[in-house]
Structure formats: C-alpha cells, structure tokens
Amino acid sequence: MSGRLVVCPTPIGNLEDITLRVLSVLREADVVACEDTRRTRVLLDRYGVNATLVSYHEHNERERSAELVRRMGEGEIVALVSDAGMPLVSDPGYVLVRACVAAGLAVEVLPGPSAALAALVASGLAAETWRFVGFLPRKKSELAEVFAATETVVAFESPHRVAASLATLAALDPEREVAVCRELTKVHEEVVRGSAASLAERYAAKEPKGEIVLVVGGATAAEGDLGAALDALRRLVDAGAKARPAAAVVSDLTGVPANALYRALTE
C-alpha cells in the first residue's frame, strides 16, 4: 500500500479506551510519531506492540515533518499519536498534516477518545451547537469575549487558573451554568456542575488537581452582544481610534453600555 499518514487518537486516561483499529495501525506502521516516546511506550507495552518510535513535538515539528513526509513519499506508513486524545486538538500534528496535504499524501484519521467530547456530554449542557476554544485566554477582556458566546463553550484550563476564570465569568453572569470536568476516565474522575458564582467560590477555597475541562453554558442573546460589540471596538482601536470615543460610537450602534465596553477592553 502507498505511503500515508494515519492519525491515531489514544486514551485520555484509561488505557482500555484504545480502539482495536488504532492498535492494528500501530502494529503495522513503519514508524510511530509521538509527542513523548516514553509515554507512548507505556501504552504500546500494555498491548504488546513493538513499534519504531520517533519524537514529534512542538519544538521539532517542522524538521520532523519534512523527514516523515520524505519517508511517506518512499512508501512508508506513519502513525501519528499525541500523549492523549486526538492529535492536533491542542496537541502537535497540524504542521505534519498540512505538509502531507501539500505533498499529495493520503491522510487517514481514526476515531477515538476526546476529552472535549467526553466533557461536553458529561456536562449535561446543550450539545446541539457548541464551540471548542482550546485553552482559555488569560486576559479578562479576551475571556469576556469567549464567555459571550451563545453556544456552549468547551475549554481546557490549568487547575491553577480555574478559580480566576470562573470568577471572571461570575462577574459577567453569576448564574451561568458551568461544569468542571476533572481527570476524565481516570480513577479520580469528577464532574461538578453548578452556577458560575458557586463554582468560583468553591475553587477559590480549594484549588482542583489534575487535568481540567470547563464546559460553560451559552450566553443569552443580550450577553452575546457584548462579545460582538467588544470585537468591533477592538478593531476600531487597532485601526487607530481612541478607546473612549470609539466605545461611545459602538455603544450607540449596539446598545451595549460604553463603560462596560471600555472596561472589558482595558482589563
């Protein structure tokens, strides 16, 4: 069979969540490109897979991609894995996939574990339309834009910043529904649901441990207007307008209070 890239999702915690198809590909691949060879070796040893591993991470993506594309061009099969979940989703892999597409090489993606999807379903919040934003931004103004989304928002967050991010949300909308999903599929898995205000207070008192996925219910239409208005204000300021006069203009056009816009912009 001609050379190709096979993107293989791996367990996000429980090693039994590997699929039979992924194991088959890992056994047959000429080389497995992985974020951390030591971590991937633990998974492979569990299932008796003897594969050739090469490191592929954020610091060597471009160099390693060129090498792997060359090997695929010579007919080899390359399996791509990350430490957990689906490669490219807040993990390395984008550069390699783009390089394969540019070179006309086949890219096959296998289904499998995803922390974002598991958290969305476990949250009990609306899943008809939702938005994944990767890791949450740190600036309050950028957080405000994310939380202004009218869709359910799914995001990764550091346990050290959960309380601060929830406090920002609580200041905007204390009753917004939130689920804090911790250590999904692992021994200490926990899903805590509640209002932004109650969860901000809970995690301010005791910092959570482990890997966290936040799921935030969508804003009402009026709250969602803040995000669009703030985006318009930021574009005006980037184009050279002074912040306060521009906030007044955007306020007149959108009905969002100028003070709220200016405060969100400068925080």
Backbone torsions as a table, in degrees:
resi	resn	phi	psi	omega
1	MET	NA	144.3	-177.8
2	SER	-66.4	158.1	-178.7
3	GLY	-61.5	145.9	179.9
4	ARG	-162.0	167.4	174.7
5	LEU	-105.8	133.1	175.4
6	VAL	-119.3	116.9	-179.9
7	VAL	-87.6	119.6	-171.9
8	CYS	-118.0	110.3	174.5
9	PRO	-70.7	144.8	-179.5
10	THR	-122.4	163.9	-176.4
11	PRO	-55.7	144.5	177.9
12	ILE	-90.0	-1.2	179.0
13	GLY	-174.7	-66.9	-178.6
14	ASN	-78.8	117.0	-175.1
15	LEU	-65.4	-15.1	178.2
16	GLU	-75.3	-5.3	179.9
17	ASP	-83.4	3.4	175.7
18	ILE	-67.4	145.6	179.0
19	THR	-93.7	154.8	178.3
20	LEU	-61.3	-35.4	-178.8
21	ARG	-67.7	-40.8	177.8
22	VAL	-63.2	-44.1	178.8
23	LEU	-60.2	-39.4	178.9
24	SER	-61.6	-44.3	-180.0
25	VAL	-66.3	-42.3	-179.5
26	LEU	-62.4	-32.6	177.8
27	ARG	-72.5	-35.6	-173.6
28	GLU	-89.8	-19.3	-175.1
29	ALA	-65.0	146.7	175.0
30	ASP	-72.2	-32.0	178.6
31	VAL	-152.2	144.5	176.5
32	VAL	-112.0	117.6	177.5
33	ALA	-90.8	122.5	-173.2
34	CYS	-137.8	151.8	-177.0
35	GLU	-63.5	-44.8	179.3
36	ASP	-137.1	110.0	-174.8
37	THR	-60.8	-33.5	-179.5
38	ARG	-66.5	-42.3	-178.9
39	ARG	-69.0	-41.4	179.0
40	THR	-66.5	-34.9	179.7
41	ARG	-62.7	-35.2	176.8
42	VAL	-59.1	-44.9	179.1
43	LEU	-64.3	-46.4	-177.1
44	LEU	-66.1	-39.4	178.6
45	ASP	-63.5	-34.1	179.5
46	ARG	-58.3	-34.1	-175.7
47	TYR	-112.1	14.1	175.2
48	GLY	65.8	32.5	179.9
49	VAL	-93.9	119.7	179.6
50	ASN	-103.6	93.2	-174.9
51	ALA	-120.2	155.3	173.8
52	THR	-83.6	124.2	-176.9
53	LEU	-109.7	143.5	169.5
54	VAL	-132.7	147.1	179.8
55	SER	-75.7	140.0	175.6
56	TYR	-145.0	103.4	-176.3
57	HIS	-140.2	-179.6	-172.1
58	GLU	-61.9	-20.6	-177.0
59	HIS	-91.4	-13.5	-179.7
60	ASN	-130.6	17.5	-174.3
61	GLU	-53.9	-48.9	-173.6
62	ARG	-68.0	-46.0	-179.3
63	GLU	-65.2	-46.3	-178.5
64	ARG	-67.4	-35.0	179.0
65	SER	-60.6	-43.5	179.3
66	ALA	-60.3	-42.5	179.0
67	GLU	-64.4	-44.8	-177.6
68	LEU	-69.3	-37.6	176.3
69	VAL	-62.3	-40.4	177.1
70	ARG	-60.7	-44.0	-179.5
71	ARG	-65.6	-39.5	177.1
72	MET	-66.6	-35.7	176.8
73	GLY	-62.7	-24.2	178.0
74	GLU	-91.1	4.9	173.9
75	GLY	105.4	2.3	-178.1
76	GLU	-81.6	155.0	175.3
77	ILE	-102.4	126.1	-179.9
78	VAL	-112.7	125.5	173.6
79	ALA	-99.0	132.0	179.3
80	LEU	-110.3	125.4	175.0
81	VAL	-131.0	158.4	170.3
82	SER	-114.5	-177.2	-178.3
83	ASP	-63.3	-32.5	-179.2
84	ALA	-162.3	142.3	176.2
85	GLY	78.3	-156.5	-175.6
86	MET	-88.0	122.0	174.4
87	PRO	-54.8	151.4	-177.8
88	LEU	83.4	-25.9	-179.2
89	VAL	-86.1	92.4	-172.8
90	SER	57.7	28.3	177.6
91	ASP	-141.9	163.0	178.7
92	PRO	-62.6	158.6	176.3
93	GLY	141.2	-24.1	-177.0
94	TYR	-59.1	-44.3	-177.3
95	VAL	-61.7	-41.6	-179.2
96	LEU	-67.9	-43.6	179.3
97	VAL	-62.1	-44.2	178.1
98	ARG	-61.6	-39.4	179.5
99	ALA	-65.8	-38.1	177.7
100	CYS	-65.9	-43.6	178.6
101	VAL	-60.5	-44.1	-179.7
102	ALA	-64.2	-33.0	-178.5
103	ALA	-87.5	-0.8	179.6
104	GLY	75.4	22.3	179.9
105	LEU	-90.0	148.3	-179.9
106	ALA	-71.8	139.8	175.3
107	VAL	-122.8	118.3	-179.9
108	GLU	-111.5	130.7	-179.0
109	VAL	-116.1	123.4	179.7
110	LEU	-93.9	145.4	176.7
111	PRO	-77.3	158.5	179.3
112	GLY	173.2	-163.3	-173.7
113	PRO	-61.0	144.3	176.7
114	SER	-149.0	120.4	179.3
115	ALA	-63.1	-36.3	-178.5
116	ALA	-62.8	-46.3	-179.1
117	LEU	-69.5	-40.7	179.4
118	ALA	-61.5	-42.3	-179.7
119	ALA	-67.7	-41.1	180.0
120	LEU	-57.8	-46.7	-178.6
121	VAL	-69.1	-41.5	-178.0
122	ALA	-68.9	-23.5	-175.6
123	SER	-65.3	-29.7	-174.4
124	GLY	78.5	7.8	179.1
125	LEU	-93.7	167.4	-175.6
126	ALA	-57.5	131.7	-177.9
127	ALA	-119.0	6.9	-179.9
128	GLU	-65.6	-46.3	173.9
129	THR	-131.0	134.0	-178.1
130	TRP	-153.5	164.5	-175.5
131	ARG	-132.6	127.6	174.7
132	PHE	-99.8	128.1	-174.4
133	VAL	-117.2	10.9	-178.6
134	GLY	69.7	-140.3	176.5
135	PHE	-80.9	138.8	-179.3
136	LEU	-64.8	144.0	174.9
137	PRO	-69.6	161.0	-177.8
138	ARG	-93.2	-32.3	-178.4
139	LYS	-66.8	136.7	-178.1
140	LYS	-62.2	-36.8	-179.6
141	SER	-65.3	-38.7	178.6
142	GLU	-72.4	-35.3	174.5
143	LEU	-62.3	-41.4	-179.8
144	ALA	-60.1	-38.3	178.1
145	GLU	-65.2	-43.3	178.5
146	VAL	-61.3	-46.4	-176.9
147	PHE	-73.1	-10.5	177.4
148	ALA	-81.9	-5.0	-179.8
149	ALA	-61.9	137.7	178.8
150	THR	-83.5	-9.7	173.6
151	GLU	-90.3	162.9	169.9
152	THR	-62.0	135.4	-179.0
153	VAL	-108.7	131.2	175.1
154	VAL	-116.0	129.7	-175.4
155	ALA	-146.9	148.9	169.7
156	PHE	-86.1	149.7	178.3
157	GLU	-149.7	143.7	173.8
158	SER	-68.6	139.8	178.1
159	PRO	-59.7	-25.9	-179.7
160	HIS	-73.8	-14.7	-175.5
161	ARG	-116.1	1.0	-178.6
162	VAL	-57.1	-48.8	-176.7
163	ALA	-61.8	-42.9	-178.6
164	ALA	-66.1	-42.5	179.8
165	SER	-65.4	-41.2	178.5
166	LEU	-68.3	-32.9	176.9
167	ALA	-64.8	-38.8	176.7
168	THR	-62.9	-43.7	177.9
169	LEU	-64.8	-42.1	-178.9
170	ALA	-62.9	-32.8	178.3
171	ALA	-68.2	-30.5	179.2
172	LEU	-83.1	-40.9	-174.8
173	ASP	-157.5	89.1	-173.9
174	PRO	-61.8	-23.4	-176.7
175	GLU	-95.5	3.0	-179.2
176	ARG	-59.5	136.3	179.5
177	GLU	-74.9	135.7	-178.5
178	VAL	-140.0	147.8	169.5
179	ALA	-126.6	128.8	175.0
180	VAL	-102.7	111.1	-176.5
181	CYS	-104.6	119.5	-171.2
182	ARG	-122.1	134.9	174.2
183	GLU	52.7	48.8	-177.9
184	LEU	-58.6	135.6	179.8
185	THR	70.3	1.1	-179.0
186	LYS	-99.3	176.8	-175.8
187	VAL	-57.8	-40.3	-175.8
188	HIS	-100.3	31.8	179.0
189	GLU	-55.8	138.5	-179.4
190	GLU	-151.3	134.8	173.6
191	VAL	-123.8	115.2	-179.4
192	VAL	-110.9	122.9	-177.8
193	ARG	-112.5	146.1	177.9
194	GLY	170.4	-172.0	178.4
195	SER	-79.1	159.2	177.9
196	ALA	-57.3	-41.9	-177.8
197	ALA	-65.0	-45.5	-176.8
198	SER	-68.3	-38.7	-179.4
199	LEU	-75.2	-33.1	175.1
200	ALA	-60.7	-42.1	179.2
201	GLU	-66.9	-42.0	-179.0
202	ARG	-60.5	-47.5	-174.5
203	TYR	-84.3	-15.6	170.6
204	ALA	-69.9	-32.9	-179.9
205	ALA	-77.7	-33.0	-179.5
206	LYS	-148.3	114.7	-178.3
207	GLU	-67.4	135.2	178.1
208	PRO	-73.6	163.5	177.4
209	LYS	-120.6	153.4	175.9
210	GLY	94.4	-167.8	-177.9
211	GLU	-86.6	133.0	-171.6
212	ILE	-119.9	136.0	166.8
213	VAL	-121.5	125.6	175.8
214	LEU	-97.6	136.1	173.3
215	VAL	-122.4	122.9	-173.2
216	VAL	-119.6	127.0	177.8
217	GLY	-61.3	152.7	-177.9
218	GLY	-66.8	148.7	176.7
219	ALA	-72.8	156.9	171.2
220	THR	-68.0	165.4	-178.3
221	ALA	-57.3	-39.9	-178.9
222	ALA	-64.9	-40.8	177.9
223	GLU	-68.0	-35.8	178.9
224	GLY	-62.4	-27.7	179.0
225	ASP	-61.4	-29.4	-179.7
226	LEU	-61.0	-43.1	-179.5
227	GLY	-61.7	-45.4	-179.7
228	ALA	-66.5	-41.3	179.6
229	ALA	-65.4	-41.0	179.5
230	LEU	-65.3	-37.9	176.7
231	ASP	-63.1	-42.3	178.1
232	ALA	-63.7	-42.0	178.4
233	LEU	-62.9	-44.2	-179.8
234	ARG	-60.9	-39.1	179.0
235	ARG	-66.3	-37.6	177.0
236	LEU	-65.1	-42.8	179.9
237	VAL	-66.8	-40.5	177.6
238	ASP	-62.5	-28.6	179.2
239	ALA	-82.8	-3.8	175.1
240	GLY	116.5	-2.6	-179.6
241	ALA	-73.9	150.6	175.1
242	LYS	-76.5	142.7	-169.0
243	ALA	-61.5	-49.2	-175.1
244	ARG	-65.7	-49.3	177.4
245	PRO	-61.1	-37.9	179.8
246	ALA	-66.1	-38.8	177.7
247	ALA	-62.1	-37.8	178.7
248	ALA	-65.0	-40.6	179.8
249	VAL	-65.6	-47.8	-179.5
250	VAL	-62.9	-37.3	177.8
251	SER	-61.3	-43.9	178.4
252	ASP	-60.3	-36.0	-175.8
253	LEU	-81.1	-30.3	-172.5
254	THR	-111.3	-21.7	-176.1
255	GLY	86.3	-3.1	176.8
256	VAL	-77.7	130.8	-177.0
257	PRO	-54.7	135.1	-178.1
258	ALA	-61.4	-39.3	179.9
259	ASN	-62.9	-39.9	179.0
260	ALA	-65.4	-39.8	178.2
261	LEU	-64.7	-46.8	-178.5
262	TYR	-63.9	-39.5	-179.1
263	ARG	-67.0	-42.7	179.4
264	ALA	-65.5	-33.5	-179.5
265	LEU	-69.5	-38.4	-171.6
266	THR	-94.9	-14.1	-180.0
267	GLU	-72.0	NA	NA
